[in-house]
């Protein structure tokens, strides 16, 4: 899964991102899902808070069921 923060005024979609990545990586590394978010959650030290991204993915997955 990829989390993407769009630049202001950008209209890029999931298919464009998945197609771009598919051309760059091996077949087993292709992206299956894309989620657009407002900002990447980071700690005060600047590290990405992956547990928050995981909880976001699980909550969005359960809401679709």
PQR file of N, CA, C, O and H, with PARSE charges and radii, in Angstrom:
ATOM      1  N   UNK A   1       0.843  -1.171   0.000 -0.4000 1.5000
ATOM      2  CA  UNK A   1       0.000   0.000   0.000 -0.0000 2.0000
ATOM      3  C   UNK A   1       0.885   1.229   0.000  0.5500 1.7000
ATOM      4  O   UNK A   1       1.926   1.266   0.655 -0.5500 1.4000
ATOM      5  N   UNK A   2       0.452   2.237  -0.747 -0.4000 1.5000
ATOM      6  CA  UNK A   2       1.190   3.498  -0.798 -0.0000 2.0000
ATOM      7  C   UNK A   2       0.333   4.613  -0.237  0.5500 1.7000
ATOM      8  O   UNK A   2      -0.860   4.703  -0.529 -0.5500 1.4000
ATOM      9  H   UNK A   2      -0.394   2.207  -1.279  0.4000 1.0000
ATOM     10  N   UNK A   3       0.951   5.464   0.573 -0.4000 1.5000
ATOM     11  CA  UNK A   3       0.300   6.667   1.072 -0.0000 2.0000
ATOM     12  C   UNK A   3       0.902   7.840   0.324  0.5500 1.7000
ATOM     13  O   UNK A   3       2.122   8.002   0.291 -0.5500 1.4000
ATOM     14  H   UNK A   3       1.919   5.391   0.810  0.4000 1.0000
ATOM     15  N   UNK A   4       0.052   8.658  -0.275 -0.4000 1.5000
ATOM     16  CA  UNK A   4       0.507   9.750  -1.119 -0.0000 2.0000
ATOM     17  C   UNK A   4      -0.074  11.061  -0.609  0.5500 1.7000
ATOM     18  O   UNK A   4      -1.260  11.148  -0.290 -0.5500 1.4000
ATOM     19  H   UNK A   4      -0.939   8.527  -0.248  0.4000 1.0000
ATOM     20  N   UNK A   5       0.781  12.085  -0.536 -0.4000 1.5000
ATOM     21  CA  UNK A   5       0.346  13.440  -0.215 -0.0000 2.0000
ATOM     22  C   UNK A   5       0.415  14.224  -1.522  0.5500 1.7000
ATOM     23  O   UNK A   5       1.486  14.397  -2.104 -0.5500 1.4000
ATOM     24  H   UNK A   5       1.744  12.015  -0.795  0.4000 1.0000
ATOM     25  N   UNK A   6      -0.739  14.691  -1.968 -0.4000 1.5000
ATOM     26  CA  UNK A   6      -0.789  15.442  -3.226 -0.0000 2.0000
ATOM     27  C   UNK A   6      -0.285  16.869  -3.019  0.5500 1.7000
ATOM     28  O   UNK A   6      -0.482  17.470  -1.962 -0.5500 1.4000
ATOM     29  H   UNK A   6      -1.609  14.551  -1.496  0.4000 1.0000
ATOM     30  N   UNK A   7       0.372  17.396  -4.055 -0.4000 1.5000
ATOM     31  CA  UNK A   7       0.733  18.807  -4.054 -0.0000 2.0000
ATOM     32  C   UNK A   7      -0.528  19.613  -4.311  0.5500 1.7000
ATOM     33  O   UNK A   7      -1.450  19.120  -4.962 -0.5500 1.4000
ATOM     34  H   UNK A   7       0.532  16.908  -4.914  0.4000 1.0000
ATOM     35  N   UNK A   8      -0.589  20.836  -3.815 -0.4000 1.5000
ATOM     36  CA  UNK A   8      -1.767  21.667  -4.089 -0.0000 2.0000
ATOM     37  C   UNK A   8      -1.982  21.846  -5.593  0.5500 1.7000
ATOM     38  O   UNK A   8      -1.061  22.205  -6.327 -0.5500 1.4000
ATOM     39  H   UNK A   8       0.160  21.236  -3.286  0.4000 1.0000
ATOM     40  N   UNK A   9      -3.198  21.592  -6.029 -0.4000 1.5000
ATOM     41  CA  UNK A   9      -3.531  21.724  -7.446 -0.0000 2.0000
ATOM     42  C   UNK A   9      -3.284  20.470  -8.261  0.5500 1.7000
ATOM     43  O   UNK A   9      -3.599  20.444  -9.450 -0.5500 1.4000
ATOM     44  H   UNK A   9      -3.946  21.301  -5.432  0.4000 1.0000
ATOM     45  N   UNK A  10      -2.733  19.439  -7.660 -0.4000 1.5000
ATOM     46  CA  UNK A  10      -2.465  18.197  -8.386 -0.0000 2.0000
ATOM     47  C   UNK A  10      -3.743  17.373  -8.507  0.5500 1.7000
ATOM     48  O   UNK A  10      -4.563  17.336  -7.590 -0.5500 1.4000
ATOM     49  H   UNK A  10      -2.477  19.461  -6.694  0.4000 1.0000
ATOM     50  N   UNK A  11      -3.896  16.716  -9.648 -0.4000 1.5000
ATOM     51  CA  UNK A  11      -5.060  15.862  -9.852 -0.0000 2.0000
ATOM     52  C   UNK A  11      -4.654  14.434 -10.223  0.5500 1.7000
ATOM     53  O   UNK A  11      -5.374  13.747 -10.947 -0.5500 1.4000
ATOM     54  H   UNK A  11      -3.229  16.746 -10.393  0.4000 1.0000
ATOM     55  N   UNK A  12      -3.511  13.997  -9.727 -0.4000 1.5000
ATOM     56  CA  UNK A  12      -3.027  12.642 -10.013 -0.0000 2.0000
ATOM     57  C   UNK A  12      -3.977  11.623  -9.368  0.5500 1.7000
ATOM     58  O   UNK A  12      -4.533  11.867  -8.297 -0.5500 1.4000
ATOM     59  H   UNK A  12      -2.926  14.555  -9.138  0.4000 1.0000
ATOM     60  N   UNK A  13      -4.148  10.492 -10.033 -0.4000 1.5000
ATOM     61  CA  UNK A  13      -5.066   9.475  -9.518 -0.0000 2.0000
ATOM     62  C   UNK A  13      -4.314   8.187  -9.185  0.5500 1.7000
ATOM     63  O   UNK A  13      -3.114   8.067  -9.433 -0.5500 1.4000
ATOM     64  H   UNK A  13      -3.697  10.294 -10.903  0.4000 1.0000
ATOM     65  N   UNK A  14      -5.045   7.232  -8.619 -0.4000 1.5000
ATOM     66  CA  UNK A  14      -4.446   5.966  -8.188 -0.0000 2.0000
ATOM     67  C   UNK A  14      -3.821   5.208  -9.346  0.5500 1.7000
ATOM     68  O   UNK A  14      -2.718   4.676  -9.221 -0.5500 1.4000
ATOM     69  H   UNK A  14      -6.019   7.330  -8.417  0.4000 1.0000
ATOM     70  N   UNK A  15      -4.517   5.157 -10.467 -0.4000 1.5000
ATOM     71  CA  UNK A  15      -4.030   4.396 -11.619 -0.0000 2.0000
ATOM     72  C   UNK A  15      -2.704   4.939 -12.132  0.5500 1.7000
ATOM     73  O   UNK A  15      -1.824   4.162 -12.504 -0.5500 1.4000
ATOM     74  H   UNK A  15      -5.413   5.589 -10.568  0.4000 1.0000
ATOM     75  N   UNK A  16      -2.548   6.244 -12.157 -0.4000 1.5000
ATOM     76  CA  UNK A  16      -1.297   6.844 -12.637 -0.0000 2.0000
ATOM     77  C   UNK A  16      -0.132   6.491 -11.723  0.5500 1.7000
ATOM     78  O   UNK A  16       0.969   6.207 -12.193 -0.5500 1.4000
ATOM     79  H   UNK A  16      -3.262   6.875 -11.854  0.4000 1.0000
ATOM     80  N   UNK A  17      -0.373   6.508 -10.434 -0.4000 1.5000
ATOM     81  CA  UNK A  17       0.683   6.172  -9.476 -0.0000 2.0000
ATOM     82  C   UNK A  17       1.056   4.701  -9.591  0.5500 1.7000
ATOM     83  O   UNK A  17       2.238   4.357  -9.628 -0.5500 1.4000
ATOM     84  H   UNK A  17      -1.268   6.739 -10.052  0.4000 1.0000
ATOM     85  N   UNK A  18       0.050   3.834  -9.648 -0.4000 1.5000
ATOM     86  CA  UNK A  18       0.317   2.397  -9.744 -0.0000 2.0000
ATOM     87  C   UNK A  18       1.050   2.071 -11.043  0.5500 1.7000
ATOM     88  O   UNK A  18       1.939   1.219 -11.049 -0.5500 1.4000
ATOM     89  H   UNK A  18      -0.910   4.114  -9.618  0.4000 1.0000
ATOM     90  N   UNK A  19       0.694   2.732 -12.139 -0.4000 1.5000
ATOM     91  CA  UNK A  19       1.354   2.495 -13.424 -0.0000 2.0000
ATOM     92  C   UNK A  19       2.807   2.951 -13.389  0.5500 1.7000
ATOM     93  O   UNK A  19       3.690   2.252 -13.886 -0.5500 1.4000
ATOM     94  H   UNK A  19      -0.028   3.424 -12.135  0.4000 1.0000
ATOM     95  N   UNK A  20       3.060   4.124 -12.801 -0.4000 1.5000
ATOM     96  CA  UNK A  20       4.427   4.640 -12.697 -0.0000 2.0000
ATOM     97  C   UNK A  20       5.314   3.693 -11.890  0.5500 1.7000
ATOM     98  O   UNK A  20       6.428   3.374 -12.305 -0.5500 1.4000
ATOM     99  H   UNK A  20       2.343   4.692 -12.397  0.4000 1.0000
ATOM    100  N   UNK A  21       4.821   3.251 -10.749 -0.4000 1.5000
ATOM    101  CA  UNK A  21       5.609   2.363  -9.888 -0.0000 2.0000
ATOM    102  C   UNK A  21       5.826   1.012 -10.561  0.5500 1.7000
ATOM    103  O   UNK A  21       6.903   0.428 -10.443 -0.5500 1.4000
ATOM    104  H   UNK A  21       3.916   3.510 -10.412  0.4000 1.0000
ATOM    105  N   UNK A  22       4.817   0.512 -11.261 -0.4000 1.5000
ATOM    106  CA  UNK A  22       4.931  -0.793 -11.930 -0.0000 2.0000
ATOM    107  C   UNK A  22       6.049  -0.794 -12.967  0.5500 1.7000
ATOM    108  O   UNK A  22       6.687  -1.824 -13.184 -0.5500 1.4000
ATOM    109  H   UNK A  22       3.941   0.986 -11.357  0.4000 1.0000
ATOM    110  N   UNK A  23       6.291   0.345 -13.607 -0.4000 1.5000
ATOM    111  CA  UNK A  23       7.366   0.435 -14.593 -0.0000 2.0000
ATOM    112  C   UNK A  23       8.745   0.472 -13.947  0.5500 1.7000
ATOM    113  O   UNK A  23       9.742   0.158 -14.597 -0.5500 1.4000
ATOM    114  H   UNK A  23       5.773   1.182 -13.430  0.4000 1.0000
ATOM    115  N   UNK A  24       8.812   0.855 -12.663 -0.4000 1.5000
ATOM    116  CA  UNK A  24      10.084   1.065 -11.988 -0.0000 2.0000
ATOM    117  C   UNK A  24      10.560  -0.128 -11.154  0.5500 1.7000
ATOM    118  O   UNK A  24      11.757  -0.254 -10.894 -0.5500 1.4000
ATOM    119  H   UNK A  24       8.002   1.110 -12.135  0.4000 1.0000
ATOM    120  N   UNK A  25       9.648  -0.999 -10.732 -0.4000 1.5000
ATOM    121  CA  UNK A  25      10.004  -2.046  -9.775 -0.0000 2.0000
ATOM    122  C   UNK A  25       9.723  -3.439 -10.331  0.5500 1.7000
ATOM    123  O   UNK A  25       9.098  -3.598 -11.379 -0.5500 1.4000
ATOM    124  H   UNK A  25       8.676  -0.897 -10.943  0.4000 1.0000
ATOM    125  N   UNK A  26      10.203  -4.436  -9.600 -0.4000 1.5000
ATOM    126  CA  UNK A  26       9.961  -5.831  -9.959 -0.0000 2.0000
ATOM    127  C   UNK A  26       8.477  -6.151  -9.773  0.5500 1.7000
ATOM    128  O   UNK A  26       7.803  -5.489  -8.983 -0.5500 1.4000
ATOM    129  H   UNK A  26      10.711  -4.307  -8.749  0.4000 1.0000
ATOM    130  N   UNK A  27       7.954  -7.155 -10.486 -0.4000 1.5000
ATOM    131  CA  UNK A  27       6.517  -7.465 -10.402 -0.0000 2.0000
ATOM    132  C   UNK A  27       6.004  -7.746  -8.995  0.5500 1.7000
ATOM    133  O   UNK A  27       4.862  -7.404  -8.688 -0.5500 1.4000
ATOM    134  H   UNK A  27       8.501  -7.693 -11.128  0.4000 1.0000
ATOM    135  N   UNK A  28       6.798  -8.348  -8.147 -0.4000 1.5000
ATOM    136  CA  UNK A  28       6.312  -8.660  -6.803 -0.0000 2.0000
ATOM    137  C   UNK A  28       6.285  -7.436  -5.886  0.5500 1.7000
ATOM    138  O   UNK A  28       5.738  -7.507  -4.786 -0.5500 1.4000
ATOM    139  H   UNK A  28       7.726  -8.626  -8.396  0.4000 1.0000
ATOM    140  N   UNK A  29       6.863  -6.321  -6.319 -0.4000 1.5000
ATOM    141  CA  UNK A  29       6.871  -5.103  -5.518 -0.0000 2.0000
ATOM    142  C   UNK A  29       5.812  -4.099  -5.956  0.5500 1.7000
ATOM    143  O   UNK A  29       5.760  -2.989  -5.426 -0.5500 1.4000
ATOM    144  H   UNK A  29       7.307  -6.263  -7.213  0.4000 1.0000
ATOM    145  N   UNK A  30       4.980  -4.466  -6.903 -0.4000 1.5000
ATOM    146  CA  UNK A  30       3.969  -3.533  -7.398 -0.0000 2.0000
ATOM    147  C   UNK A  30       3.003  -3.124  -6.291  0.5500 1.7000
ATOM    148  O   UNK A  30       2.717  -3.896  -5.376 -0.5500 1.4000
ATOM    149  H   UNK A  30       5.023  -5.368  -7.333  0.4000 1.0000
ATOM    150  N   UNK A  31       2.510  -1.896  -6.397 -0.4000 1.5000
ATOM    151  CA  UNK A  31       1.560  -1.367  -5.425 -0.0000 2.0000
ATOM    152  C   UNK A  31       0.175  -1.891  -5.762  0.5500 1.7000
ATOM    153  O   UNK A  31      -0.230  -1.904  -6.925 -0.5500 1.4000
ATOM    154  H   UNK A  31       2.743  -1.269  -7.141  0.4000 1.0000
ATOM    155  N   UNK A  32      -0.551  -2.324  -4.733 -0.4000 1.5000
ATOM    156  CA  UNK A  32      -1.907  -2.848  -4.936 -0.0000 2.0000
ATOM    157  C   UNK A  32      -2.972  -1.843  -4.522  0.5500 1.7000
ATOM    158  O   UNK A  32      -4.088  -1.871  -5.042 -0.5500 1.4000
ATOM    159  H   UNK A  32      -0.223  -2.314  -3.789  0.4000 1.0000
ATOM    160  N   UNK A  33      -2.635  -0.948  -3.583 -0.4000 1.5000
ATOM    161  CA  UNK A  33      -3.586   0.046  -3.085 -0.0000 2.0000
ATOM    162  C   UNK A  33      -2.877   1.382  -2.929  0.5500 1.7000
ATOM    163  O   UNK A  33      -1.695   1.433  -2.590 -0.5500 1.4000
ATOM    164  H   UNK A  33      -1.729  -0.926  -3.160  0.4000 1.0000
ATOM    165  N   UNK A  34      -3.607   2.460  -3.179 -0.4000 1.5000
ATOM    166  CA  UNK A  34      -3.086   3.808  -2.985 -0.0000 2.0000
ATOM    167  C   UNK A  34      -4.082   4.566  -2.126  0.5500 1.7000
ATOM    168  O   UNK A  34      -5.288   4.513  -2.365 -0.5500 1.4000
ATOM    169  H   UNK A  34      -4.567   2.419  -3.454  0.4000 1.0000
ATOM    170  N   UNK A  35      -3.572   5.270  -1.126 -0.4000 1.5000
ATOM    171  CA  UNK A  35      -4.415   6.083  -0.263 -0.0000 2.0000
ATOM    172  C   UNK A  35      -3.859   7.502  -0.232  0.5500 1.7000
ATOM    173  O   UNK A  35      -2.666   7.703  -0.006 -0.5500 1.4000
ATOM    174  H   UNK A  35      -2.592   5.313  -0.932  0.4000 1.0000
ATOM    175  N   UNK A  36      -4.723   8.476  -0.459 -0.4000 1.5000
ATOM    176  CA  UNK A  36      -4.316   9.874  -0.419 -0.0000 2.0000
ATOM    177  C   UNK A  36      -4.606  10.438   0.964  0.5500 1.7000
ATOM    178  O   UNK A  36      -5.723  10.329   1.469 -0.5500 1.4000
ATOM    179  H   UNK A  36      -5.693   8.313  -0.643  0.4000 1.0000
ATOM    180  N   UNK A  37      -3.587  11.043   1.573 -0.4000 1.5000
ATOM    181  CA  UNK A  37      -3.729  11.614   2.915 -0.0000 2.0000
ATOM    182  C   UNK A  37      -3.223  13.054   2.891  0.5500 1.7000
ATOM    183  O   UNK A  37      -2.522  13.463   1.965 -0.5500 1.4000
ATOM    184  H   UNK A  37      -2.679  11.132   1.163  0.4000 1.0000
ATOM    185  N   UNK A  38      -3.588  13.817   3.925 -0.4000 1.5000
ATOM    186  CA  UNK A  38      -3.202  15.233   3.987 -0.0000 2.0000
ATOM    187  C   UNK A  38      -1.739  15.416   4.362  0.5500 1.7000
ATOM    188  O   UNK A  38      -1.074  16.312   3.842 -0.5500 1.4000
ATOM    189  H   UNK A  38      -4.157  13.485   4.677  0.4000 1.0000
ATOM    190  N   UNK A  39      -1.228  14.574   5.262 -0.4000 1.5000
ATOM    191  CA  UNK A  39       0.167  14.675   5.665 -0.0000 2.0000
ATOM    192  C   UNK A  39       0.631  13.336   6.225  0.5500 1.7000
ATOM    193  O   UNK A  39      -0.165  12.546   6.733 -0.5500 1.4000
ATOM    194  H   UNK A  39      -1.768  13.846   5.685  0.4000 1.0000
ATOM    195  N   UNK A  40       1.931  13.100   6.121 -0.4000 1.5000
ATOM    196  CA  UNK A  40       2.538  11.895   6.664 -0.0000 2.0000
ATOM    197  C   UNK A  40       2.761  12.125   8.165  0.5500 1.7000
ATOM    198  O   UNK A  40       3.399  13.106   8.546 -0.5500 1.4000
ATOM    199  H   UNK A  40       2.578  13.742   5.709  0.4000 1.0000
ATOM    200  N   UNK A  41       2.244  11.232   9.023 -0.4000 1.5000
ATOM    201  CA  UNK A  41       2.455  11.427  10.467 -0.0000 2.0000
ATOM    202  C   UNK A  41       3.919  11.173  10.843  0.5500 1.7000
ATOM    203  O   UNK A  41       4.494  10.136  10.513 -0.5500 1.4000
ATOM    204  H   UNK A  41       1.725  10.435   8.714  0.4000 1.0000
ATOM    205  N   UNK A  42       4.499  12.144  11.539 -0.4000 1.5000
ATOM    206  CA  UNK A  42       5.902  12.039  11.936 -0.0000 2.0000
ATOM    207  C   UNK A  42       6.055  12.324  13.422  0.5500 1.7000
ATOM    208  O   UNK A  42       5.269  13.064  14.014 -0.5500 1.4000
ATOM    209  H   UNK A  42       4.033  12.987  11.807  0.4000 1.0000
ATOM    210  N   UNK A  43       7.082  11.725  14.013 -0.4000 1.5000
ATOM    211  CA  UNK A  43       7.411  11.963  15.424 -0.0000 2.0000
ATOM    212  C   UNK A  43       8.164  13.291  15.521  0.5500 1.7000
ATOM    213  O   UNK A  43       8.562  13.849  14.498 -0.5500 1.4000
ATOM    214  H   UNK A  43       7.721  11.124  13.533  0.4000 1.0000
ATOM    215  N   UNK A  44       8.360  13.796  16.724 -0.4000 1.5000
ATOM    216  CA  UNK A  44       9.147  15.029  16.884 -0.0000 2.0000
ATOM    217  C   UNK A  44      10.578  14.904  16.335  0.5500 1.7000
ATOM    218  O   UNK A  44      11.195  15.905  15.972 -0.5500 1.4000
ATOM    219  H   UNK A  44       8.037  13.342  17.555  0.4000 1.0000
ATOM    220  N   UNK A  45      11.092  13.689  16.279 -0.4000 1.5000
ATOM    221  CA  UNK A  45      12.438  13.461  15.743 -0.0000 2.0000
ATOM    222  C   UNK A  45      12.436  13.404  14.216  0.5500 1.7000
ATOM    223  O   UNK A  45      13.501  13.374  13.599 -0.5500 1.4000
ATOM    224  H   UNK A  45      10.591  12.875  16.575  0.4000 1.0000
ATOM    225  N   UNK A  46      11.248  13.388  13.598 -0.4000 1.5000
ATOM    226  CA  UNK A  46      11.159  13.377  12.147 -0.0000 2.0000
ATOM    227  C   UNK A  46      10.961  12.002  11.534  0.5500 1.7000
ATOM    228  O   UNK A  46      10.918  11.868  10.311 -0.5500 1.4000
ATOM    229  H   UNK A  46      10.383  13.412  14.099  0.4000 1.0000
ATOM    230  N   UNK A  47      10.839  10.978  12.372 -0.4000 1.5000
ATOM    231  CA  UNK A  47      10.628   9.633  11.852 -0.0000 2.0000
ATOM    232  C   UNK A  47       9.154   9.426  11.523  0.5500 1.7000
ATOM    233  O   UNK A  47       8.276   9.974  12.190 -0.5500 1.4000
ATOM    234  H   UNK A  47      10.874  11.086  13.365  0.4000 1.0000
ATOM    235  N   UNK A  48       8.895   8.637  10.496 -0.4000 1.5000
ATOM    236  CA  UNK A  48       7.521   8.348  10.093 -0.0000 2.0000
ATOM    237  C   UNK A  48       6.891   7.395  11.102  0.5500 1.7000
ATOM    238  O   UNK A  48       7.479   6.371  11.452 -0.5500 1.4000
ATOM    239  H   UNK A  48       9.609   8.192   9.954  0.4000 1.0000
ATOM    240  N   UNK A  49       5.692   7.738  11.566 -0.4000 1.5000
ATOM    241  CA  UNK A  49       4.979   6.907  12.539 -0.0000 2.0000
ATOM    242  C   UNK A  49       4.175   5.839  11.788  0.5500 1.7000
ATOM    243  O   UNK A  49       3.013   6.043  11.436 -0.5500 1.4000
ATOM    244  H   UNK A  49       5.215   8.569  11.282  0.4000 1.0000
ATOM    245  N   UNK A  50       4.813   4.724  11.559 -0.4000 1.5000
ATOM    246  CA  UNK A  50       4.208   3.657  10.762 -0.0000 2.0000
ATOM    247  C   UNK A  50       3.002   3.043  11.447  0.5500 1.7000
ATOM    248  O   UNK A  50       2.069   2.607  10.772 -0.5500 1.4000
ATOM    249  H   UNK A  50       5.757   4.559  11.845  0.4000 1.0000
ATOM    250  N   UNK A  51       2.999   3.000  12.765 -0.4000 1.5000
ATOM    251  CA  UNK A  51       1.857   2.407  13.466 -0.0000 2.0000
ATOM    252  C   UNK A  51       0.586   3.209  13.205  0.5500 1.7000
ATOM    253  O   UNK A  51      -0.500   2.633  13.147 -0.5500 1.4000
ATOM    254  H   UNK A  51       3.757   3.354  13.313  0.4000 1.0000
ATOM    255  N   UNK A  52       0.703   4.529  13.045 -0.4000 1.5000
ATOM    256  CA  UNK A  52      -0.466   5.346  12.721 -0.0000 2.0000
ATOM    257  C   UNK A  52      -0.951   5.068  11.298  0.5500 1.7000
ATOM    258  O   UNK A  52      -2.154   5.076  11.039 -0.5500 1.4000
ATOM    259  H   UNK A  52       1.586   4.997  13.092  0.4000 1.0000
ATOM    260  N   UNK A  53      -0.022   4.825  10.381 -0.4000 1.5000
ATOM    261  CA  UNK A  53      -0.412   4.481   9.017 -0.0000 2.0000
ATOM    262  C   UNK A  53      -1.097   3.119   8.985  0.5500 1.7000
ATOM    263  O   UNK A  53      -2.059   2.925   8.242 -0.5500 1.4000
ATOM    264  H   UNK A  53       0.955   4.820  10.591  0.4000 1.0000
ATOM    265  N   UNK A  54      -0.610   2.184   9.778 -0.4000 1.5000
ATOM    266  CA  UNK A  54      -1.229   0.858   9.846 -0.0000 2.0000
ATOM    267  C   UNK A  54      -2.626   0.963  10.420  0.5500 1.7000
ATOM    268  O   UNK A  54      -3.556   0.348   9.898 -0.5500 1.4000
ATOM    269  H   UNK A  54       0.171   2.342  10.381  0.4000 1.0000
ATOM    270  N   UNK A  55      -2.793   1.736  11.489 -0.4000 1.5000
ATOM    271  CA  UNK A  55      -4.126   1.881  12.075 -0.0000 2.0000
ATOM    272  C   UNK A  55      -5.068   2.591  11.108  0.5500 1.7000
ATOM    273  O   UNK A  55      -6.260   2.286  11.076 -0.5500 1.4000
ATOM    274  H   UNK A  55      -2.037   2.236  11.912  0.4000 1.0000
ATOM    275  N   UNK A  56      -4.554   3.530  10.321 -0.4000 1.5000
ATOM    276  CA  UNK A  56      -5.369   4.201   9.301 -0.0000 2.0000
ATOM    277  C   UNK A  56      -5.816   3.193   8.241  0.5500 1.7000
ATOM    278  O   UNK A  56      -6.971   3.207   7.816 -0.5500 1.4000
ATOM    279  H   UNK A  56      -3.585   3.777  10.347  0.4000 1.0000
ATOM    280  N   UNK A  57      -4.909   2.329   7.820 -0.4000 1.5000
ATOM    281  CA  UNK A  57      -5.252   1.324   6.800 -0.0000 2.0000
ATOM    282  C   UNK A  57      -6.287   0.342   7.328  0.5500 1.7000
ATOM    283  O   UNK A  57      -7.222  -0.022   6.615 -0.5500 1.4000
ATOM    284  H   UNK A  57      -3.971   2.317   8.166  0.4000 1.0000
ATOM    285  N   UNK A  58      -6.124  -0.085   8.569 -0.4000 1.5000
ATOM    286  CA  UNK A  58      -7.082  -1.031   9.143 -0.0000 2.0000
ATOM    287  C   UNK A  58      -8.450  -0.398   9.341  0.5500 1.7000
ATOM    288  O   UNK A  58      -9.469  -1.057   9.129 -0.5500 1.4000
ATOM    289  H   UNK A  58      -5.365   0.211   9.149  0.4000 1.0000
ATOM    290  N   UNK A  59      -8.492   0.866   9.743 -0.4000 1.5000
ATOM    291  CA  UNK A  59      -9.785   1.521   9.946 -0.0000 2.0000
ATOM    292  C   UNK A  59     -10.476   1.787   8.606  0.5500 1.7000
ATOM    293  O   UNK A  59     -11.700   1.678   8.519 -0.5500 1.4000
ATOM    294  H   UNK A  59      -7.664   1.401   9.915  0.4000 1.0000
ATOM    295  N   UNK A  60      -9.730   2.130   7.576 -0.4000 1.5000
ATOM    296  CA  UNK A  60     -10.352   2.359   6.275 -0.0000 2.0000
ATOM    297  C   UNK A  60     -10.799   1.044   5.649  0.5500 1.7000
ATOM    298  O   UNK A  60     -11.797   1.012   4.929 -0.5500 1.4000
ATOM    299  H   UNK A  60      -8.737   2.219   7.647  0.4000 1.0000
ATOM    300  N   UNK A  61     -10.087  -0.024   5.910 -0.4000 1.5000
ATOM    301  CA  UNK A  61     -10.466  -1.331   5.389 -0.0000 2.0000
ATOM    302  C   UNK A  61     -11.754  -1.831   6.055  0.5500 1.7000
ATOM    303  O   UNK A  61     -12.626  -2.380   5.383 -0.5500 1.4000
ATOM    304  H   UNK A  61      -9.276   0.002   6.495  0.4000 1.0000
ATOM    305  N   UNK A  62     -11.874  -1.641   7.371 -0.4000 1.5000
ATOM    306  CA  UNK A  62     -13.062  -2.110   8.087 -0.0000 2.0000
ATOM    307  C   UNK A  62     -14.283  -1.270   7.743  0.5500 1.7000
ATOM    308  O   UNK A  62     -15.403  -1.780   7.782 -0.5500 1.4000
ATOM    309  H   UNK A  62     -11.165  -1.194   7.917  0.4000 1.0000
ATOM    310  N   UNK A  63     -14.097   0.014   7.406 -0.4000 1.5000
ATOM    311  CA  UNK A  63     -15.233   0.838   7.038 -0.0000 2.0000
ATOM    312  C   UNK A  63     -15.792   0.468   5.676  0.5500 1.7000
ATOM    313  O   UNK A  63     -16.958   0.747   5.393 -0.5500 1.4000
ATOM    314  H   UNK A  63     -13.187   0.428   7.375  0.4000 1.0000
ATOM    315  N   UNK A  64     -14.983  -0.155   4.824 -0.4000 1.5000
ATOM    316  CA  UNK A  64     -15.451  -0.563   3.497 -0.0000 2.0000
ATOM    317  C   UNK A  64     -16.235  -1.862   3.539  0.5500 1.7000
ATOM    318  O   UNK A  64     -16.969  -2.171   2.600 -0.5500 1.4000
ATOM    319  H   UNK A  64     -14.036  -0.381   5.054  0.4000 1.0000
ATOM    320  N   UNK A  65     -16.089  -2.638   4.630 -0.4000 1.5000
ATOM    321  CA  UNK A  65     -16.769  -3.918   4.713 -0.0000 2.0000
ATOM    322  C   UNK A  65     -18.219  -3.788   5.033  0.5500 1.7000
ATOM    323  O   UNK A  65     -18.921  -4.793   5.135 -0.5500 1.4000
ATOM    324  H   UNK A  65     -15.492  -2.387   5.392  0.4000 1.0000
TER
END
